[in-house]
């Protein structure tokens, strides 16, 4: 019986791999410019980390986690997101004693047992940034600048919408939740089962419901952005004013609450205008470090779903195709041995070289060189070997000439 890949996973190769490498190179360069430190955490963590960190009432914890008992009868979960893992690493490794703020980035795979749809996989890649140690709106702004800069520089400028909101601090959120519950209560019996549970346990997440009947009930609900305390209102306005000065397009969406319980203050999402799906988002989470056993530490961050980003860069595949600089067309062992040193030197100097590994005929090799888009072909036959010469063929225009077979001569001519 043929073994196939698991549902919700994907093999990545050839032209699509070029797009992934293009994205990853841009991530690394961007993060270096902003003096971010790369962090890598384990693929699996204690399940308790996500129960306490992400939230018991989130869809991720209730419906989507890959959780199992290991051989020591410990409950283990494949990471469904990485903020909680980075916070755990921050606490466990005593990073609060380091120079503050400390800024991390990651590019890693996550695992969620989700319903399949376009751009949504059960194993998916996420680029994220986490900044610890700043209460200032400047940290929120920096995270937004980095995330929007990332999308712009990979070629998606003008193809996404940045939506922003504030869900306030503990002080203003408590007052708002009382207002929201008073509004919902007369209609609670008509709402979905998830909203009925959230009403008691996490009322704010009711606003994130996608069920049509619930959306209709909530269309005139009070919004937390209109009920912020002065500090939260000032931080939000400072970020908005800064975005306008930087010409970063945005819209205010009062219903954004984000799907994870640890957020407070400013939150935002990036939506693809083409896919009609969220491609990333983030916000502030000032209580998460303390909730997971560390000292009270303000923090902000974002995550960007790279599988959906790759979908948006479909037209980049042709532009990013990898071309071979020189194909060595050799039909005997003597020529093969003779060419090895020259090929080694060319590769060490950054040239992309290909040669026959299957003992194809002359005609088959020439056809192969054309298929792989080789810029030049070096033909090394018996006569050329005797005279230490080779034929250099320009595959773009079909011209060819005889040159000396050595590294310098080849480089001078290509």
C-alpha positions in Angstrom: 0.0 0.0 0.0 1.3 3.5 -0.9 2.1 5.7 2.0 0.9 9.3 1.5 1.6 12.5 3.4 -0.8 13.3 6.3 -3.8 15.6 5.7 -3.0 19.2 6.4 0.7 18.9 5.6 2.6 19.8 2.4 5.7 18.9 0.5 7.7 21.9 -0.6 10.1 21.6 -3.5 11.5 23.1 -6.7 9.8 26.4 -7.8 7.8 26.8 -4.6 11.0 26.2 -2.5 12.5 29.2 -4.3 9.7 31.4 -3.0 10.1 30.1 0.6 13.9 30.8 0.4 13.2 34.3 -0.9 10.9 35.0 2.0 13.3 33.5 4.6 16.2 35.6 3.2 14.1 38.7 3.5 13.1 37.8 7.1 16.7 37.3 8.2 17.8 40.6 6.6 14.9 42.6 8.0 15.4 41.3 11.5 19.1 42.0 11.4 18.3 45.7 10.4 16.1 46.0 13.5 18.6 44.3 15.8 16.3 41.4 16.6 17.8 38.2 18.1 16.7 34.8 16.6 15.3 32.4 19.1 14.5 28.7 18.6 12.4 26.8 21.1 11.3 23.1 21.2 8.6 21.8 18.9 6.7 20.3 21.9 6.1 21.8 25.3 4.2 20.9 28.5 0.4 21.1 27.7 0.1 23.3 30.8 2.0 26.0 29.1 -0.7 26.5 26.5 -3.6 26.0 28.9 -2.3 28.8 31.1 -0.7 30.9 28.3 -3.2 30.7 25.3 -6.3 30.3 27.4 -8.7 27.5 28.3 -11.6 29.0 26.4 -9.8 29.6 23.1 -10.5 27.4 20.0 -6.8 26.5 19.9 -6.9 24.9 23.3 -10.4 23.4 23.1 -10.4 22.1 19.6 -7.1 22.3 17.8 -4.1 21.2 19.8 -2.1 18.0 19.1 -1.8 16.7 22.7 -0.5 13.3 23.8 1.0 11.4 26.8 4.7 10.7 26.5 6.3 7.5 27.9 6.6 9.2 31.3 2.8 9.8 31.3 3.4 13.6 30.9 0.9 15.6 28.8 2.8 17.0 25.9 1.5 19.3 23.1 3.0 20.2 19.7 3.2 24.0 19.8 0.1 25.6 18.2 1.7 29.0 18.5 5.1 30.3 19.7 4.5 33.3 21.9 3.9 31.1 25.0 7.1 29.1 24.2 9.2 32.2 23.9 7.8 33.6 27.1 8.6 30.3 28.8 12.2 30.5 27.5 12.4 34.1 28.6 11.4 33.2 32.2 13.3 29.9 32.4 16.6 31.3 31.1 16.5 34.4 33.4 16.3 36.9 30.5 14.7 39.6 32.6 18.3 40.3 33.9 19.4 41.1 30.3 19.5 44.6 28.8 15.9 45.7 28.3 14.0 45.8 26.0 15.1 42.4 24.5 13.7 41.6 21.0 13.4 38.2 19.4 12.3 36.8 16.1 11.5 33.3 14.9 10.5 31.4 11.8 9.1 28.0 12.8 6.5 25.4 12.2 3.3 25.2 14.3 0.7 22.5 14.6 -3.1 22.8 14.9 -5.8 20.3 14.0 -7.9 22.8 12.0 -10.6 22.4 9.4 -8.8 22.5 6.0 -9.2 25.5 3.7 -7.1 27.5 1.2 -3.9 28.5 2.9 -4.7 26.7 6.1 -2.7 23.7 7.1 -2.3 21.6 10.2 1.4 22.0 10.0 2.2 25.6 9.1 5.0 28.1 9.2 5.0 31.4 11.1 7.3 34.3 11.2 7.0 36.2 14.5 8.6 38.9 16.6 8.4 39.3 20.4 9.6 42.4 22.3 9.9 42.3 26.1 10.4 45.1 28.6 8.7 48.2 27.1 5.4 49.8 28.2 5.7 52.5 25.6 3.5 52.8 22.6 6.9 52.9 20.7 7.2 49.1 21.1 3.7 48.6 19.7 4.6 50.8 16.8 7.9 49.1 16.2 6.2 45.7 15.9 3.7 47.1 13.4 6.5 48.8 11.4 8.5 45.5 11.2 5.4 43.5 10.1 4.2 45.9 7.5 7.8 46.4 6.3 8.1 42.7 5.8 5.0 42.5 3.6 6.1 45.5 1.6 9.6 44.3 0.9 8.6 40.9 -0.3 6.3 42.4 -2.9 2.9 42.7 -1.3 2.7 46.5 -0.8 -0.9 47.6 -1.5 -2.2 44.0 -1.4 -3.2 43.8 2.2 -5.2 45.7 4.8 -3.9 46.6 8.3 -6.8 46.7 10.8 -6.2 48.0 14.3 -8.1 48.2 17.6 -7.5 48.5 21.3 -9.0 46.1 23.8 -7.8 48.1 26.7 -6.1 47.3 30.0 -7.5 45.4 32.9 -9.0 48.5 34.4 -11.0 49.7 31.4 -11.8 46.2 30.2 -13.6 45.3 33.4 -16.0 48.2 33.1 -16.5 47.5 29.4 -17.3 43.8 29.9 -20.1 44.7 32.3 -21.6 47.0 29.6 -21.2 44.3 26.9 -22.8 41.6 29.1 -25.7 43.9 29.8 -26.2 44.4 26.1 -25.9 40.6 25.2 -28.0 39.2 28.1 -31.5 39.7 26.5 -30.4 37.9 23.3 -28.1 35.3 24.8 -30.5 32.4 24.2 -30.4 33.1 20.5 -26.6 33.0 20.3 -24.4 30.0 19.4 -23.2 27.5 22.0 -19.7 28.9 21.9 -20.9 32.4 22.6 -23.1 31.2 25.5 -19.9 29.7 27.1 -17.8 32.8 26.3 -20.5 35.0 27.9 -19.5 33.7 31.4 -15.9 32.8 30.9 -14.5 35.4 28.4 -17.2 37.8 27.1 -14.8 39.8 25.0 -14.3 36.9 22.6 -18.0 36.9 21.7 -17.1 39.9 19.4 -14.9 37.5 17.4 -17.7 35.1 16.6 -18.2 34.4 12.9 -21.7 32.9 13.2 -24.2 35.1 11.2 -26.9 35.2 13.9 -24.4 36.3 16.5 -23.0 38.9 14.2 -26.5 40.3 13.7 -27.1 40.5 17.4 -23.7 42.2 18.0 -23.9 44.8 15.3 -25.0 47.5 17.7 -23.0 46.3 20.7 -20.9 48.8 22.6 -17.3 48.7 21.5 -14.3 48.7 23.9 -12.5 51.3 21.8 -15.2 53.8 22.8 -14.7 52.8 26.5 -11.0 53.1 27.0 -9.3 54.7 30.0 -7.2 57.8 29.4 -3.9 55.9 29.3 -5.1 53.3 26.8 -6.7 56.0 24.7 -3.5 58.1 24.6 -1.4 55.0 23.6 -3.8 54.1 20.8 -3.9 57.7 19.5 -0.1 58.0 19.5 0.2 54.8 17.4 -2.4 56.0 15.0 -0.8 59.4 14.6 2.6 57.7 14.0 1.2 55.4 11.4 -0.2 58.4 9.5 3.1 60.2 9.7 4.8 57.1 8.3 2.2 56.7 5.5 1.3 53.2 6.7 -2.3 52.6 5.6 -4.6 51.3 8.2 -8.3 51.1 9.2 -9.8 51.0 12.7 -11.8 47.9 13.3 -13.5 48.0 16.7 -14.4 44.3 16.6 -10.8 42.9 16.5 -10.0 41.1 19.7 -7.6 38.5 18.4 -8.2 34.8 19.2 -5.8 34.4 22.1 -6.6 35.3 25.7 -3.3 36.9 26.6 -3.8 40.1 24.6 -4.5 43.5 26.1 -4.1 47.0 24.7 -3.4 47.5 21.0 -4.2 44.6 18.7 -4.1 44.4 14.9 -4.5 42.1 12.0 -3.3 41.9 8.4 -5.8 40.7 5.8 -5.1 39.7 2.3 -7.3 41.7 -0.1 -6.9 38.8 -2.6 -7.5 35.8 -0.4 -10.0 37.5 2.0 -8.1 35.8 4.8 -6.0 37.0 7.7 -2.3 36.6 7.0 -1.0 37.8 10.3 -1.6 39.9 13.4 -0.4 40.7 16.9 -0.6 43.1 19.8 0.3 43.7 23.4 0.4 41.1 26.1 1.5 42.7 29.3 0.3 40.0 31.7 1.5 36.8 30.0 5.0 36.7 31.6 3.6 37.1 35.0 0.8 34.5 34.3 3.4 32.0 33.4 5.5 32.5 36.6 7.8 35.4 35.7 8.1 38.9 37.0 5.6 41.5 35.6 6.9 42.3 32.2 5.3 44.4 29.4 5.5 42.8 26.0 4.3 43.1 22.4 4.6 40.8 19.4 3.1 39.6 16.1 2.9 36.4 14.0 2.7 36.1 10.2 1.4 33.0 8.5 3.9 32.2 5.8 1.8 29.5 4.0 -0.7 32.2 3.0 2.0 34.7 2.2 3.5 32.1 -0.3 0.0 31.8 -1.9 0.1 35.5 -2.5 3.5 35.3 -4.2 2.5 32.7 -6.8 3.7 34.9 -9.6 7.1 35.1 -8.1 7.9 31.5 -9.0 9.0 32.3 -12.5 11.0 35.4 -11.4 12.8 33.3 -8.7 13.6 30.3 -10.9 17.2 29.2 -10.3 19.4 29.1 -13.4 22.6 27.2 -13.9 25.6 29.2 -14.9 27.5 26.4 -16.7 26.7 22.9 -17.7 29.7 20.6 -18.4 28.9 18.3 -21.4 31.4 15.5 -21.1 31.0 12.0 -22.7 34.0 10.0 -21.3 35.7 9.3 -18.0 39.0 11.1 -18.9 37.1 14.4 -19.5 35.1 13.9 -16.3 38.2 13.5 -14.2 40.0 16.4 -16.0 37.0 18.7 -15.3 36.7 18.1 -11.5 39.3 20.6 -10.3 37.9 23.3 -12.6 34.3 22.6 -11.5 35.4 22.7 -7.9 37.1 26.1 -8.3 34.1 27.6 -10.2 31.7 26.4 -7.4 33.9 27.8 -4.7 33.8 31.2 -6.5 30.0 31.3 -6.5 29.1 29.8 -9.9 26.2 27.4 -10.2 27.5 24.3 -12.1 25.8 21.2 -13.3 27.3 18.1 -15.0 26.0 14.7 -16.2 25.7 12.1 -13.5 23.7 9.5 -15.6 26.0 8.9 -18.6 23.6 10.4 -21.0 24.5 10.7 -24.7 25.8 14.0 -26.2 22.4 14.9 -27.6 20.5 14.0 -24.4 23.0 16.2 -22.4 22.5 19.2 -24.7 18.7 18.8 -24.4 19.0 18.5 -20.6 21.2 21.7 -20.4 18.5 23.6 -22.3 15.7 22.3 -20.0 17.6 23.4 -16.8 18.1 26.9 -18.4 22.0 26.7 -18.4 23.4 30.0 -19.5 26.5 28.3 -21.0 27.6 24.8 -21.9 31.2 23.7 -21.9 31.8 20.8 -24.3 34.8 18.6 -23.5 35.3 15.9 -26.1 38.3 13.8 -27.0 40.0 16.3 -29.3 39.5 19.1 -26.8 41.0 17.0 -24.0 44.1 16.3 -26.1 44.7 20.0 -26.8 43.6 21.3 -23.3 40.7 23.2 -25.0 36.9 23.2 -24.7 34.0 24.5 -26.7 32.0 27.2 -24.9 28.4 27.5 -26.1 26.2 30.5 -25.3 22.8 28.9 -24.9 20.9 32.2 -25.2 22.1 33.0 -28.8 23.6 29.6 -29.9 27.0 31.1 -30.6 30.1 29.1 -29.6 33.9 29.3 -29.6 36.9 27.4 -28.6 38.8 28.5 -25.5 41.6 27.1 -23.2 40.3 24.7 -20.6 41.2 26.4 -17.4 39.5 28.4 -14.6 40.7 31.9 -15.6 39.8 31.5 -19.3 36.3 30.1 -18.5 35.6 33.0 -16.0 36.8 35.6 -18.5 34.4 34.3 -21.1 31.2 33.9 -19.0 
